[in-house]
Amino acid sequence: MKSKSSTIFIFYFLISVSSPVLQASNNGDRVFNFEENKAPDIKRSDFPPGFIFGAATSAYQVEGAYLQDAKSLSNWDVFCHSKGCSADGENGDIADDHYNLFLGDIDAMHSIGLDSYRFSISWARILPRGRFGEINPAGIMFYNKIIDNLILKGIEPFVTINHNDLPQELEDRYGSWLNPQMQEDFLYLAEVCFKSFGDRVKYWVTINEPNMFIELAYELGIFPPSRCSEPFGNCIHGNSDVEPLMAMHNMLLAHGRAAKLYHESGLIGLVAHCYMYEPLTDSELDREAAKRAFAFNVGWPLDPSVFGDYPEEMRKYLGNKLPSFSFQEQNFMKNSIDFIGINHYSAIYTKDCTNSSCSAMGNCEIQGFLDKLVERDGVLIGERTGLEYLFVVPRGMEEIVNLIKIRYNNKPMFITENGKCYSSPNLQEQQVSELVNDVKRIEYHTSYLAYLAKSMRDGADVRGYFVWSFMDGYEWLEGYNVRFGLYYVDRKTLTRVPKLSAKWYKNFLTNNSVLIDQNASSDKRFLQKDVAV
């Protein structure tokens, strides 16, 4: 997951004027109970045989060991050391020290019963200088150990080649994703990964959330390399109207070329960050704005990867500013993915700005002339989470899956991230106890899974579901104060403590009945079948 600061939230997600009822009709064979404050009765057996259940992390967020064994400085190492990534100056130098503690983490994954573990490769760990230096044997050995130990425990490795981090040298040499040279470096990274790990890894993601990364790095300028322009931010360098388009184009071509290179027997995909965009009103203009929001955000990376070109909605509003694919590029971009990775957390309202007064950003063509809002008629779109821009809207899972099913001809899908976070700065012992007793997280997952199961009964070809995240990690600009994990990580000792949600997930994966006592106080609720994890 990728966090935004509270300040950016004020600009980006305007408080407007909502909230739909969090209930949905069910026309399938099995009826789920969606009563407010009551978790639906959802079981693993509601999903087909072979459906993959897992959990996910990413390299910078959990590995630590930022200079150990010849790893070079990444863009995030330099960014956090020079600017400070979070309000309290935290960084990923140590993170969860997964680099040194991975064996215990894999044992914990096995104890839960995970089918798969989704993790990412640290580019700076295996290629410290990109294609300008040597392969780092220690980095290759580390990921070989992870992969081999996962397989030994019966856990399928699900590998993301790039998740936000890259060697700083590539930024310093030629500006990373703003330069076509980055395609060559990414292609080399992919080739090294395929040759080193491809005999055992059957599920690959080329790039995690290019749409979100590009927005935060080149439009809002809050991720490295911190490039933006007004009204999106006040950066020293950048052009928020043009550079996001250039960077995304290079990123997509890098993906397409890597996918063309892949000749193993597994599957390769791309992961998009997917809000469910809902119209603020029932007006035709707002309904069109919702469709446009999907195209400008989710369709931006997915349309070229399936159809070979950008969405028509983007071409209509951006014109010649939107780069073009050559005929040859269209050929290798088209159907360059075997599956679509969906990172889904929340829904958001959209308001048309072509015929309405909007915010300064909403009036920009790069945004598709629309505003994104979290309230309607003074009511939030859903229950708050630990992040100001994410809300609990379970029906959004069914809606986004169905939308992607229709637009992309039911290409196989994986829910590659889904989770609920708690915000807890300055932890005291009592707060730790509350964090571990995370009943609300269990309610979140059961509700979202129930809507996912409904979409699958209606024909969506979804192959797997990954909890974000396996353990509390470094949540980018939010540091360690925002926690998504099934496991609590003590920041002083790095001890992993299973939360109630980890015990729930274990019970769920063994198809045991898991009930929450709704009559108990929030700190005394319990699982009917509790097990040690």
C-alpha positions in Angstrom: 0.0 0.0 0.0 1.1 3.5 -0.7 0.3 6.3 1.7 -0.3 10.0 1.2 0.2 12.6 3.8 -2.7 14.3 5.5 -1.8 17.6 3.8 -2.2 16.1 0.3 -5.5 14.6 1.4 -6.8 18.2 1.9 -6.0 19.1 -1.7 -6.8 15.8 -3.4 -9.9 14.4 -1.8 -12.2 17.3 -1.2 -14.8 17.2 1.5 -18.0 17.6 -0.4 -21.4 16.7 -0.2 -23.4 11.0 0.9 -23.3 8.0 1.9 -24.9 5.1 0.3 -26.2 2.2 2.3 -23.6 -0.5 2.7 -26.0 -3.3 1.7 -26.5 -5.1 -1.6 -29.0 -7.6 -3.0 -27.7 -11.1 -3.6 -29.1 -13.0 -6.5 -26.6 -15.9 -6.2 -27.2 -19.3 -4.6 -25.8 -18.4 -1.2 -27.2 -15.5 0.8 -24.8 -13.4 2.8 -25.9 -11.3 5.8 -24.8 -7.6 5.2 -26.4 -6.2 8.3 -24.6 -3.2 9.7 -22.0 -4.0 12.4 -22.4 -7.7 11.7 -19.8 -9.6 9.7 -21.1 -11.8 6.9 -20.8 -15.6 7.2 -18.1 -16.2 4.6 -16.0 -19.4 4.3 -13.2 -20.6 2.2 -15.5 -23.1 0.7 -17.4 -20.2 -0.8 -14.5 -19.9 -3.2 -13.6 -22.5 -5.9 -10.9 -25.2 -5.5 -7.5 -23.8 -6.5 -8.4 -20.3 -5.5 -5.2 -18.7 -4.0 -5.3 -17.0 -0.6 -2.2 -15.2 0.5 -0.7 -12.1 2.0 1.6 -9.4 0.6 4.5 -7.0 1.4 7.0 -5.0 -0.6 10.8 -4.8 -0.3 11.4 -1.3 1.0 8.5 -1.6 3.5 9.8 -4.7 5.3 13.3 -5.7 4.3 15.5 -3.1 6.0 19.3 -3.9 5.7 19.5 -0.9 3.5 23.3 -1.2 3.0 23.9 -4.8 3.9 25.7 -7.2 1.6 26.5 -4.7 -1.2 23.1 -3.2 -1.7 23.2 0.3 -3.1 21.2 3.3 -2.1 17.7 3.3 -3.5 15.6 6.3 -4.4 13.7 5.8 -1.1 16.9 5.6 0.9 18.1 9.0 -0.5 14.6 10.6 -0.3 14.0 9.6 3.3 17.5 10.5 4.5 17.5 13.9 2.8 13.9 15.1 3.1 12.4 12.9 5.8 9.6 10.6 4.6 7.2 10.9 7.5 6.4 13.5 10.1 8.6 11.9 12.7 11.5 11.3 10.3 11.2 7.5 10.2 12.6 5.6 7.3 13.0 2.0 6.0 16.7 1.5 7.0 15.6 -1.3 9.4 11.9 -1.6 8.6 10.9 -5.1 9.9 14.4 -6.5 9.2 12.8 -9.1 7.0 16.2 -9.5 5.3 17.6 -11.1 8.4 14.4 -12.5 9.9 12.7 -14.0 6.8 12.9 -17.6 8.0 10.8 -16.9 11.1 8.4 -14.9 8.9 8.0 -17.8 6.5 7.3 -20.1 9.4 4.6 -17.7 10.5 3.1 -17.7 7.0 3.1 -21.5 7.1 1.4 -21.6 10.5 -1.4 -19.4 9.1 -1.8 -21.6 6.1 -1.1 -19.2 3.3 -1.2 -20.5 -0.2 1.0 -17.8 -1.5 3.3 -14.9 -0.4 3.5 -11.9 -2.6 6.7 -9.9 -2.2 8.8 -7.6 -4.4 12.4 -7.5 -5.5 14.7 -4.7 -4.3 16.2 -3.5 -7.5 19.1 -1.9 -5.7 19.8 -5.2 -3.9 20.3 -7.4 -7.0 21.5 -4.7 -9.4 23.1 -2.0 -7.3 24.1 0.1 -10.3 21.4 -1.1 -12.8 22.9 -2.2 -16.1 26.0 -0.1 -15.3 27.4 -2.5 -12.8 27.6 -6.2 -11.8 24.8 -8.5 -10.5 25.0 -8.7 -6.7 25.3 -12.4 -5.8 24.2 -11.7 -2.2 21.0 -10.2 -3.5 20.3 -13.1 -5.7 21.1 -15.5 -2.9 18.6 -13.7 -0.6 15.7 -14.1 -2.9 16.7 -17.6 -3.7 16.5 -18.4 0.0 13.1 -16.8 0.3 11.7 -18.6 -2.8 13.2 -22.0 -1.8 12.0 -21.8 1.8 8.5 -20.7 0.7 8.3 -23.7 -1.7 9.6 -26.0 1.1 6.6 -24.9 3.2 4.2 -25.3 0.4 3.8 -21.6 -0.2 3.7 -20.3 -3.8 6.0 -17.3 -4.4 4.2 -14.5 -6.2 6.9 -12.0 -7.2 6.6 -8.3 -8.1 9.7 -7.1 -10.0 9.2 -3.4 -9.1 7.3 -1.8 -6.2 8.3 1.9 -6.1 12.0 1.5 -5.4 14.9 1.7 -7.8 18.7 2.4 -7.6 19.3 6.1 -7.0 22.1 5.9 -9.7 19.4 5.6 -12.4 17.7 8.8 -11.2 21.1 10.6 -11.0 22.3 9.4 -14.4 19.3 10.1 -16.6 16.2 10.9 -14.6 14.8 7.3 -14.3 11.3 7.0 -15.6 11.3 10.3 -17.5 13.9 8.9 -19.9 13.4 6.0 -22.4 16.8 4.6 -21.1 14.8 3.3 -18.1 13.2 0.8 -20.4 16.5 -0.8 -21.0 17.4 -0.9 -17.3 14.0 -2.4 -16.4 14.3 -5.0 -19.2 17.7 -6.0 -17.8 16.2 -6.3 -14.3 13.4 -8.5 -15.6 15.8 -10.7 -17.5 18.0 -11.2 -14.4 14.9 -12.1 -12.4 13.5 -14.5 -15.0 16.9 -16.3 -15.3 17.6 -16.4 -11.6 14.1 -17.3 -10.3 11.9 -18.3 -13.2 12.4 -22.0 -12.8 10.5 -21.8 -9.5 8.3 -18.6 -9.7 5.1 -19.1 -11.7 3.4 -15.8 -10.9 5.0 -12.5 -11.9 4.0 -8.9 -11.6 6.1 -6.5 -13.7 5.2 -3.2 -11.9 3.0 -2.5 -8.9 0.6 0.4 -9.3 2.2 2.5 -12.0 -0.9 4.7 -11.9 -0.5 5.5 -8.2 3.3 5.8 -8.2 3.3 8.2 -11.2 0.6 10.4 -9.6 2.5 10.6 -6.3 6.0 11.0 -7.8 5.4 13.2 -10.9 2.0 14.9 -10.4 1.7 15.6 -6.7 5.5 15.4 -6.1 5.3 13.7 -2.7 7.1 10.5 -3.7 10.7 10.6 -5.1 11.8 12.1 -7.3 9.5 14.9 -6.0 8.5 16.5 -9.3 5.4 18.6 -9.7 4.0 22.0 -10.6 1.1 24.2 -9.5 -1.7 23.6 -8.6 -0.7 20.1 -7.6 2.3 21.1 -5.5 5.2 23.4 -5.0 8.2 21.4 -6.2 11.5 22.8 -7.3 11.3 20.9 -10.6 8.6 19.2 -12.7 5.5 19.7 -14.8 2.4 18.0 -13.5 0.6 18.4 -16.8 3.2 16.6 -19.0 5.7 14.5 -16.9 3.2 12.0 -15.6 2.3 11.1 -19.1 6.0 10.7 -20.1 6.9 8.6 -17.1 3.9 6.3 -17.5 4.6 5.8 -21.2 8.2 4.6 -20.4 6.9 2.5 -17.5 4.3 0.8 -19.7 6.8 0.2 -22.6 9.2 -1.3 -20.0 6.4 -3.6 -18.8 5.5 -4.6 -22.4 9.0 -5.4 -23.3 9.6 -7.4 -20.2 6.4 -9.4 -20.8 7.5 -10.1 -24.4 10.8 -11.4 -23.0 9.1 -13.8 -20.6 9.0 -17.3 -22.1 8.5 -19.5 -19.0 5.5 -21.6 -18.2 4.0 -19.2 -15.6 1.8 -16.1 -15.7 2.7 -12.4 -15.9 0.6 -9.4 -15.0 0.4 -5.8 -14.1 -1.1 -4.4 -10.9 -3.3 -1.2 -10.8 -4.5 0.7 -7.8 -8.3 0.6 -8.2 -10.6 2.9 -6.4 -14.3 2.3 -7.2 -15.4 5.6 -8.7 -19.0 6.5 -7.9 -20.9 9.5 -9.3 -21.6 12.2 -6.7 -25.1 12.7 -8.0 -27.4 10.8 -10.4 -26.8 13.4 -13.1 -25.5 12.3 -16.5 -22.5 14.6 -16.1 -21.4 13.0 -12.8 -22.0 9.5 -14.2 -19.8 10.3 -17.1 -17.2 11.8 -14.7 -17.1 8.4 -12.9 -16.4 6.6 -16.1 -13.8 9.2 -17.0 -12.1 8.8 -13.5 -11.8 5.0 -14.2 -10.3 5.6 -17.6 -7.8 8.3 -16.3 -6.7 6.2 -13.4 -7.3 2.4 -13.8 -7.6 2.4 -17.6 -4.4 4.4 -18.0 -2.1 1.4 -17.4 -4.6 -1.4 -18.1 -6.0 -0.4 -21.5 -2.6 -0.4 -23.2 -1.7 -3.7 -21.6 -4.9 -5.3 -22.9 -5.9 -3.4 -26.0 -2.5 -1.9 -27.0 -3.5 1.8 -26.6 -4.6 4.4 -24.1 -8.3 4.9 -23.3 -10.3 6.9 -25.8 -11.4 9.2 -22.9 -7.8 10.2 -22.2 -7.1 10.9 -25.9 -10.3 13.0 -26.1 -9.2 15.4 -23.3 -5.4 15.2 -23.5 -5.0 15.2 -27.3 -1.4 15.3 -28.5 0.0 15.6 -24.9 -0.8 11.9 -24.5 2.1 9.9 -26.1 1.4 7.4 -28.9 2.5 3.8 -29.3 4.1 2.9 -32.6 2.5 0.0 -34.6 5.3 -2.3 -33.3 4.8 -1.1 -29.8 1.0 -1.7 -30.0 1.6 -5.2 -31.1 3.7 -6.2 -28.1 1.7 -4.1 -25.7 -1.6 -5.7 -26.7 -2.4 -8.7 -24.4 0.9 -8.3 -22.6 -0.7 -9.5 -19.4 -2.0 -12.9 -18.5 -3.9 -11.5 -15.5 -4.9 -8.2 -14.0 -3.8 -7.4 -10.5 -6.3 -5.3 -8.5 -5.2 -3.4 -5.5 -8.5 -2.3 -4.0 -9.2 -0.6 -0.7 -12.0 1.9 -1.0 -14.5 3.8 -3.1 -14.7 7.6 -3.8 -17.2 10.0 -5.3 -16.6 11.9 -8.6 -18.0 15.2 -9.7 -17.9 16.5 -13.2 -15.9 19.7 -13.8 -16.6 20.3 -17.4 -19.8 22.2 -16.5 -19.3 22.9 -12.8 -17.2 25.0 -10.5 -14.4 22.8 -9.1 -11.1 22.8 -7.3 -8.0 24.0 -9.1 -6.9 20.5 -9.6 -10.3 19.3 -10.7 -10.2 21.9 -13.5 -7.0 20.3 -14.9 -7.1 18.1 -18.0 -4.5 15.7 -16.5 -7.2 14.9 -13.9 -9.9 14.4 -16.6 -11.8 17.6 -15.5 -13.3 16.0 -12.4 -13.1 16.2 -8.6 -12.8 13.3 -6.2 -14.8 13.6 -3.1 -15.3 11.6 0.1 -18.7 13.1 1.2 -22.2 13.5 -0.2 -24.8 15.5 1.6 -22.5 15.8 4.6 -22.1 12.0 5.0 -18.9 10.1 4.5 -18.8 7.5 1.8 -18.0 4.9 4.4 -16.5 4.2 7.8 -13.2 5.9 8.4 -9.9 3.9 8.6 -6.5 5.0 9.8 -5.9 6.9 6.6 -7.9 10.0 5.7 -8.4 8.9 2.1 -9.5 5.3 2.6 -12.9 4.3 3.8 -14.7 1.0 4.4 -17.0 0.5 1.4 -17.3 -3.3 0.9 -19.7 -3.1 -2.0 -16.9 -1.4 -3.9 -15.1 -4.8 -4.2 -18.0 -6.3 -6.2 -18.4 -3.1 -8.3 -14.8 -2.7 -9.3 -14.4 -6.4 -10.1 -17.5 -6.4 -12.3 -16.4 -3.2 -14.0 -13.0 -4.6 -14.8 -14.6 -7.9 -15.9 -16.8 -6.1 -18.5 -14.1 -3.7 -19.8 -11.4 -6.3 -20.2 -13.5 -9.3 -21.4 -13.2 -11.1 -18.1 -9.4 -11.5 -18.3 -8.2 -13.5 -15.2 -7.9 -11.3 -12.1 -6.1 -11.4 -8.7 -7.0 -9.2 -5.8 -3.3 -8.4 -5.1 -3.9 -6.1 -2.2 -6.9 -5.5 0.1 -6.8 -4.4 3.8 -7.7 -2.1 6.6 -5.3 0.1 8.5 -5.2 1.5 12.0 -3.4 4.8 12.8 -1.7 4.7 16.2 1.2 7.2 16.8 2.9 7.2 20.2 1.8 3.8 21.2 1.1 2.9 24.8 0.7 -0.6 26.2 -3.1 -0.3 26.2 -3.1 0.8 22.6 -0.9 -2.2 21.6 -3.5 -4.5 23.2 -6.2 -2.7 21.1 -4.2 -3.0 17.9 -3.7 -6.7 18.4 -7.4 -7.2 19.1 -8.3 -5.9 15.6 -11.9 -7.0 15.3 -12.7 -4.2 12.8 -10.0 -5.6 10.5 -11.7 -9.0 10.6 -15.0 -7.3 9.8 -13.4 -5.5 6.9 -12.0 -8.6 5.3 -15.1 -10.8 5.8 -17.3 -8.1 4.2 -15.0 -7.5 1.3 -14.5 -11.2 0.7 -18.3 -11.7 0.7 -18.7 -9.2 -2.0 -15.8 -10.7 -3.9 -17.5 -14.1 -3.7 -20.7 -12.6 -5.1 -18.9 -11.1 -8.1 -17.4 -14.5 -8.8 -20.7 -16.2 -8.6 -21.8 -13.7 -11.2 -19.0 -14.9 -13.5 -15.9 -12.8 -12.6 -12.8 -14.9 -13.3 -10.9 -14.0 -10.0 -8.1 -16.5 -9.2 -6.8 -15.2 -5.8 -6.9 -12.8 -2.9 -4.0 -11.3 -1.0 -4.3 -9.5 2.4 -2.3 -6.3 2.7 -0.3 -6.8 4.6 1.3 -9.9 6.2 2.9 -7.7 8.9 3.0 -4.1 9.9 5.6 -2.3 7.8 6.9 1.0 6.7 3.9 2.8 5.1 5.8 5.3 3.0 4.9 8.9 4.0 3.0 7.6 7.1 6.0 5.8 8.5 5.2 3.1 11.1 2.2 4.9 12.6 -0.3 3.3 10.1 -0.7 -0.5 10.5 -2.2 -2.9 7.9 -0.6 -6.1 9.1 -1.9 -9.4 10.3 1.1 -9.4 12.6 2.0 -6.5 14.9 5.7 -5.6 14.9 7.2 -4.2 18.0 9.4 -1.3 16.8 11.9 -1.7 19.6 12.4 -5.5 19.5 11.0 -6.3 16.0 9.1 -9.1 17.7 6.1 -10.3 15.6 2.9 -10.7 17.5 -0.1 -12.3 15.7 -3.2 -10.1 15.8 -6.7 -11.5 16.2 -7.0 -11.1 12.4 -4.1 -13.6 11.9 -6.0 -16.1 14.0 -9.1 -15.4 12.0 -7.3 -15.9 8.7 -5.9 -19.2 9.9 -9.4 -20.3 10.8 -10.8 -19.1 7.6 -8.2 -20.9 5.5 -9.0 -24.2 7.3 -12.7 -23.5 6.7 -13.5 -23.4 10.5 -16.5 -21.4 11.7 -15.3 -18.0 12.7 -17.7 -15.8 14.6 -17.3 -12.5 16.4 -19.2 -12.0 19.6 -21.1 -8.8 18.8 -22.4 -8.4 22.3 -18.9 -8.1 23.8 -17.2 -4.8 24.3 -14.7 -3.9 21.6 -11.7 -5.0 23.8 -13.3 -8.4 24.8 -14.7 -9.7 21.5 -13.4 -13.1 20.6 -13.2 -15.7 17.9 -15.4 -18.7 18.6 -12.6 -21.0 17.5 -9.4 -19.4 18.6 -6.1 -21.0 17.7 -2.5 -20.3 18.4 -0.6 -18.9 15.4 
